[in-house]
Amino acid sequence: MRSDIPACEEVRRMRRTRWKRFAAVLVPSVVAAAALVLSMAQGAFAASFFISGDQFRISVDTLRAKGLSLYGMVDVTRRGKPVPVIVTGARSVEITGLCQSVLIPIPVFGPFTLLLTGGGQGNPATATNAFLDAEVLAASNATMDNVDIGVAAGSLTTGKVNPGDENSKFFAPNAIALQGTSATLTDVRATGVAANMGSITLPGMKASLQRGDHQCF
């Protein structure tokens, strides 16, 4: 029986080590995501920042925007890596069926998915001065009003440029941009690297952590 004791103790040590590894990787990710949500809700999220370089996914059933803008930009990671993106902005936006997901790889335990949902039918989420930096943006249908295509990015009037982009060396004020007075998009799917907004109201907000890959799409 004594020969089994060291083996059992070794198993217990391995389990404790694995959970320590799990916590070391998971806790900073969850705290960062929670801080992001809280900062967005308080309207305190900075307009200009280094991106992590990791992707997140956003899906929306219906998005209604006023003061739409769309232009190209280059974000930069903390390590100096440039990431080309499409910036989609809106002076105000109404969102039904919001889902945001981040896949977090955990050594030993495998992937976990951090999910944020809210804005149901009849009680949509609303935001002001919203900007999404995405590598891919798609919708099953898009209806836009009073659209200007080919306007210089530095001359947007209906839509606007993210204040954090205006002074960036990567912002090209003479590059082609798009703007419109309003737009309605359905079945939106985006792979983003950054998002910020002046304020957000998210009825029915739910944040959950699920083991495995359970991303929005």
BELNOR-V82352 format. One line per field, one symbol per residue. ss: DSSP state (h for helix, s for strand, l for the rest). burial: + if it has 16 or more other ideal C-beta (glycine too) atoms within 10 Angstrom, else -. Layout:
# BELNOR-V82352
ss=???
burial=???
This chain:
# BELNOR-V82352
ss=lhhhhhhhhhhhhhhhhhhhhhhhhhhhhhhhhhhhhhhhhhllllllllsllllssssssssssssssssssssssllllssssssssssssssslssssssssslllssssssssslsllslsssssssssssssssssssssllssssshhhlllllllhhhhlllllllllsssssssssssssssssssssllsssllllssssssllllll
burial=------------------------++--+---+--++--++---+-----+---+++++++++++++++++-+-++------+-++++++++++++++++++++-+-----++++++++----+++++++++++--+-+----+---+--+-+--+-+++++-++-----++----+++++++-++-+++-+++++++++-+------------++-
